[in-house]
Amino acid sequence: MAVLGVAIFLFAKGWGKIWRNIQLGQDIDRKDRPGERWSLMAKVALGQSKMVKRKTIAGFFHVIVYAGFLLINIEVLEILIDGIFGTHRVLAEPLGGLYDVAISFFEILGVLVIIACVVFLIRRNVLKVPRFNELKGWAKNDGNNILIIEIVLMTALLVINASEANMQDAKYGPWVISSMMAPWFEGFSQSTLVIIERTAWWLHILGILAFLNYLRYSKHLHIILAFPNVWFSKLGPRGKLNNMPSVKKEVEMMMDPNADPYAAPSEGESAAPSRFGVKDVTDLNWVNLLNAYTCTECGRCTDSCPANITGKKLSPRKIMMDTRDRLEEVGKNIDANGGEFKDDGRSLLDDFITREELWACTTCNACTEACPVEIDPLSIIVEMRRYLVMEESSASQQINGMMTNVENNGAPWAYPQADRGNWMNED
C-alpha cells in the first residue's frame, strides 16, 4: 500500500508539471464538432487505424503490444487488489470458468508481446531501420528501455503462474502457457517456489509502478496522451492555414472608412499580441504543446517528408522533439525561479530549430498525414515562418521578391497588371 501510494504521488506530481507546461501555450478553441472528434479518437487512438495503414510488420506487432497493454492491465488490476487487501486471485471465484479462459488468453497475449518486443529490438539495433538512425543518446536508448521493460514484465507474469502451478496448495492453474513452463520449476522445494513466485510478483508490480513514473520522461507518454491529442486534433482541411486574428483585424480596419486606428480595445476584445508568429514555445498554442508531448518519435513523418528524402535539413520528428525539449527547459526554469519564468536568452527559434529547417518545408502535409496520432508539425513550422517574415522581415530573396511583386503588381510575377493579357497577342 505504501509503495502504491508513493508511486501515485510521484506520478501525479510529474503529471502536474506536464499539464502546467502544456497550459503555457496560447488558447485555441478545439471543442467544435464533438461527434466527429469522438469518432476520430475511437478510430485512430483506440482502433490504431493509422498504425496499420501501411500494412507493415511494424504496424501488426504494434497492435499486439497495444492490445497486450490494454487487456493485461485487467490482470494487473487483480494483482493490485490482492496486494492491497492480502487476497489471492480475488477474481477467480466470481468469474468461475471465465477466469481460466481470460488468464489463458492473457498468457498467450503475453508471449505475443514478448515476440513483438524482440522483433522491435532487432529492427532497431540489428537491422537498423533508416528512420531510427536519426535518434541518438536518450532518444535511442528510451525505445530500447521500454521494449526490455515490456519483456521483463511479461516474463514475470508468466513465471508467477508457472511457479504457482507447482505449489502443493495451488488452487488455480496452470493455464495454456504456464502449463508448458511449469515443468521448469518441478525440481524446486516448496519454499523456493514461494520465493520465486513472490519475487516475480513484486518484480511485476514494482515494474508496473516504475513504468508508470518512467512515462514522464519517455516518448511512451503517448500511451496516455494519444487519446486527448487525437480528440483535439485539427478537423478541417489539412492545407488550410488559419487567419491571424490580429492581422485580420488590421485588414478589416483598413477597409472600414469609419474605423479609428487609435481606439482602445473594447471590453472583451484582446489587445494586439506581443509578437506576430512564433519565436518561443509560449507563443505556440496549447494543442501544439500537447502534440510535442504526444510525439511517439516513430519517424513516420520524417520518412514521408519530401524535403528530408531529397536531403534537405528538415525532420518533422526533430521539430516536435525540439519543441518538447525547449518546453521542458522552460518548465525547469519556472520551477527554479519560484513559479516565474526568468529570461534565459534562449528560444525555440535558432537555439533549437534552425531557419534552414523552417524554409526547407514544402507545406505538403505529408508529415501530418503520416502521423499515427494526428500530430501537426506543419502548424509549428508555419507559425515560426510567420514570425520570421512579419517580425524580422527575414525571408529568402525569392520570397521577398514575390511579396514585393504582390504588393506592387497584385501578382507574384514581375510585370504590371496592364501587361497581363499581352500573351493573347503573341503569335
N, C-alpha and C positions, 0 to 999 in steps of 0.2 A: 504493500500500500504506500509506503514511504517512497519507494523507487518510482512508482507510478505518479505520485504527487509531484516529485521533483521534475520528472520528465515533462509533465503537462505544464508546470510553471515555466520551465525553460523554453518550451515551445511557444507558449503564449507570449512570453517576453520577446522572443525573436520575431514572432508574427506581428507583434505590435510595432516593431521598428520597420518592418516591411510595409505595413499599412500606412504608417506615418510618412515614409518616403514616397509612396505612391500618391498620397494626398498633397505632396509638394507641387504636383502638376497643376496646370490651369484647368478650369472647369470646362466640361463639354457634356452636352446632353446626348446620351445614348440609351434612352429608355423608350424610344418610339418603336412601334410595331412589335410589341412583346410576343405575340403569337409566333411570328417568324423567328424571333430570337430563341424561344424555347425549342422550336423545331430544329433550328440550326445546331443548337447545343446538343440536342439528343443525337443528331446525325453525325456531327463532326467530333465532338468531345467524348460522348458516350459510345457512339457507334463506330468511331475510328475510320470513318469513310475515306478521309484523305490519306490515311496511312497505307491503305491497300489500293489506292488509285493506280499506282504504278504496277501493281501485281508483281512485286518483287519478293524475294525470300525474306528480306528485312521486314517488310510490312507484315508478312504472315507470322513471323516469330514475335514481332512486337505485339500483335494481337494476343498471342499466347501469354506473354509476360503480363500484359494488361489485364487479361481475364483472370490470370492467377492472382494478381494483386487484389482485384476486386473480390473474388469469390473466397480465396483462402483467408481473407480477413474475417469471414464468418467463424472459422475455426479459431482464429486469434481472439475473437470476442469471447469464446468459451474458455480459452486459456486465461484470459484476464479475469473472468468471473471466478474461475477455480482458484486463481492466485489471491484474489481479494477475500473470498469467503471460505477458503480452505476446503472446497468441494473437489470432486474428481469427475471429470466428464459429465458436467451437470446437465447437458442437453441430451445425453444418451437415452435415459428412460422416457422423457417426454416425447422424443421423436421416434422411439421404437426402431423398427426396421429401416425407416427412412434415414436414421443416423448412420447405419452401416453403409448405405448407398452413398450418402453425402461424403463420408470420410474416404471411402474408396475413390470417389471422383476427385476429391481434393488431392489424394496421393498421386493419382495419375497426372493431374494437372501440375503438381509439384515437380514431378520428373520431367514433364514437358518444359517447364520453366527453366530447370537446370540445363536441359539440352539447348534451349534458346539462348541462355546466357553464355554458354560455351561457344555457340556459333557466333554470337556478337563479339566475344573476346577474340576469336580467330579473325573475324573481319577487321577488327580494329588494330590488332597487333601482329598478325601474321600476313594476311592478305593486304593489309594497309590500304583500305578503300580510299581513293583520292580525296573525297570530300572531308575526310577526317585528318588529312595531312596538315591542314592549317592550324589545328589545335595543338597548343604547346603547354607545357607546365601543368598547372592545376586543371585547366580545361580538359586536357587529355587524361590526366590521372583520375579525374572525377568520374568519367564514364566507366573506367575500369573498376574503380572502387565500388560503384553501385552494382555492377554485374557480379563481383566477388561476394558482396554482401548478400545479394539475392541467392546465390548458390549456397552460402553458409546457412541462411535462414531456412531454405527448403530442405537442405540435408538434415538440419537439426530436427525439423518437424517429422521427417521420416524415421530418424533414429529414435525419437520419443515413442512412436508407435511400435517399431520393431523390437526395441528392448523391453517395452512393457508386455509384449506378447509372450515373453519367456518367464515372466514372474508367476509365482505359484498362485497368488491371489488375484490374478488378472481377470477382470470381468468382461472386458471388451476386446475385440480384435482377435487376431490380426486381420488386416484388410488386404486389398489387392497387392499393393507394392510392399507393405510391411511384412506380409506373409513370405515374400521372396527374400526379404532381408533378415527375417527372424532367425534362420539357421546361423547367421554370423555371430549371434550372441548366445548360442546354446551352451557353450562351454564355460560361461561365466557363473560365478556364485550369485546367490540372490542379493547379497549386499552390494556386490559390484554392479549388478544390473540396476539397482536403485540409484547408485551413484551416476551411472551412465544416463539413466532416464532423467534424473534431476538436473544433471549438468546440461543436457540437451535442452531441457525445458527452460532453464534460466538463460542459456545462450540464445534461445529463440526469442523469449520475451524481452530480454535486455537488448538484443539486436534490433527488435522492432522499435523499441523506445529510443534507442540511439539513432536509428534510421530516421525516425520522426524529427529529431533535432538536427540531424545532418542535412535534411532538406533545406534548411535555412541558408546553407552555404553552397547548395548544389543546383545544377541545372534541372534536377529532378523535382524542383519546386513546381514544375508544370503538372505534376500529378494532382496537385490541388488547384492551381491557378488556371489550368486549361479550361475548366468549365466556365468561370466568370469571364475569362478572356474571350472565349467564343461568343458568349452571350452579348458582350458589349462591343463586338466587332462591327466594322463598317458594313452596312447592308446595301447601300447604294452602289451604282456602277463604280468599279474599281478605278477607272481612269478619270472620274470626275473630281476636280480639285475644289476644295472648299473656298468660299469667299472669306476674306479677312474683314470682319465687321467694321474695324476702324477705317479701312480703306474704302469699303462700300459706303460708309457714312460720308466720307470726304467727297466721293464722286457725286452722291446724292445732293450734297450741299452746293457743289459747283453747278449742278443742273437746276437748282432752285433759285430763281432770281430774288426771292424774298428771304432767303436764309441769312442769318447773321453769323459769320465765321468766328466771331469773338464771343458768342454767347456761351455761358457756363452750361455744363451738362445738366439736364433736367433731373428731377427726382427719379431714382430707379434706373437712370441711364449711366453706364460706366464711362469713366474718363478714358482718354487715349492711353494705349498701353505704353509701358516704359520703353519698349523697343518693338520693331516690326520683325516678325520671323523668330527664329530660334538660335540663340548663341549657347545657352547652357540648359541643363536638364529641367530647371524650374520654369523655363519658357515653354516646354512641351506640355501637352495636356495629359491628364492623369491616365487616360487609356494608353497613350504611348509608353508611359512608365510601367503600366501593368503589362504591356507587351514585352518590355525589356526583362522583367522578372519571369515571364512565362516562357521565354525562349528556350527551346529544347536543345539548341546547339547541334541539331541534326545535320545541318548544312544543305538541306534540300533547296533552300533559297539561293545559296551561293552556287550550287550545282546547276541551277536553272538560269542564272544571271548571264545574259549575253555579253555584258561588259567584262565580267570575270572570265568567261570562256575564251574571249579574244585577248586576254592578257592584261586588261585594264586593272588598275589598283582599286578595285571595289569588291567587297564581300558583304552582302546584306547581313549575313550572320555576324560579322565583325561589328557592323553598325549597331546591332542590338546588344551585343556583348559589351561594346564600349559605352553605350548608354547606361547599361546596368552598372558597370564599373564606376562610372562617374557619379551615378546616383548613390551608390554605396559610399563613395568618398564624401559626398555632400552630407549624407546621413551621419557618418562618423564625425564630420566637422561640427554638426549641430550637437551631437552628444558630448563632444569635448568642450563645447562653449556654452553649456547651460541651457540648451534649447534654442539658441540663436545661431544663425549661420554667420561665420566670420570670413570675410573675403580672403580667399587663398591665392588669388591671382591666376587661377586656372579656370578652364571652361571646357565644355564638350567639344566646341569648335577649336581646332588646331592642337589642343593638348591630347585629344583622344581621336577625333575624326578629322582627317585632313581635307583640304579643299579639293585636292586632286580626286579623292574618292567621291566627293559630292558631285563634281562635274562629270565624272565618268558614267553616272547613271543615265540610262536612256528613258526612264519613266515608263517602261513597258509593262510593269506589274507582274512580271514572271515570278518574282520573289513572293509576293503576296498570294499568288495563285498556288504556289508550290507548298506553302507553309501548312503543316498538318494541324495547327491550332489557330489559324486565322490571324497571325501576326502581320503587321503592316509596316515594314521598314521604309517603304517609299514615302510615307507621310512625314517621317523624320527628315529624310533627305530633302524633300521639297521645302519644308519649313526652314531648314538651315540655308538652303539656297536663297530663300526669300530674305533672310537676314543679310546675306552677302550682297544681294542686289539693292535692297531698299535702305540698308543702314550703312553699308560700306562702299556702295557703288562698285563692288568688286565682282566682275564677271569677265568672261573671256572676250577677246576682241571681236569674235564673230557675233556673240550675243549682244554686246554693246552696239555693234553696227546695226544689227537687226532692230533693236529697240529705238535707235535714232531714226531709222527709216520709217518705223511705225509712227513715231512722233511727228516727223516732217512730211511724210508722204501718205500716211494712212495704210501702209502695207509694208511687209518686210523687205521689199525689193527697192533697189536704189535708183528709182526713176519716178517722176511726178505722176499724179493721178491723171493729168491730161494726156499722158502718153500711153496709157494702159491699153487703149484699143488699137494702137498702131500695128499690132501684129496682123490685124484683119486686112490691112492694105498691102501686106507683103506678098510677093509672087510665090 
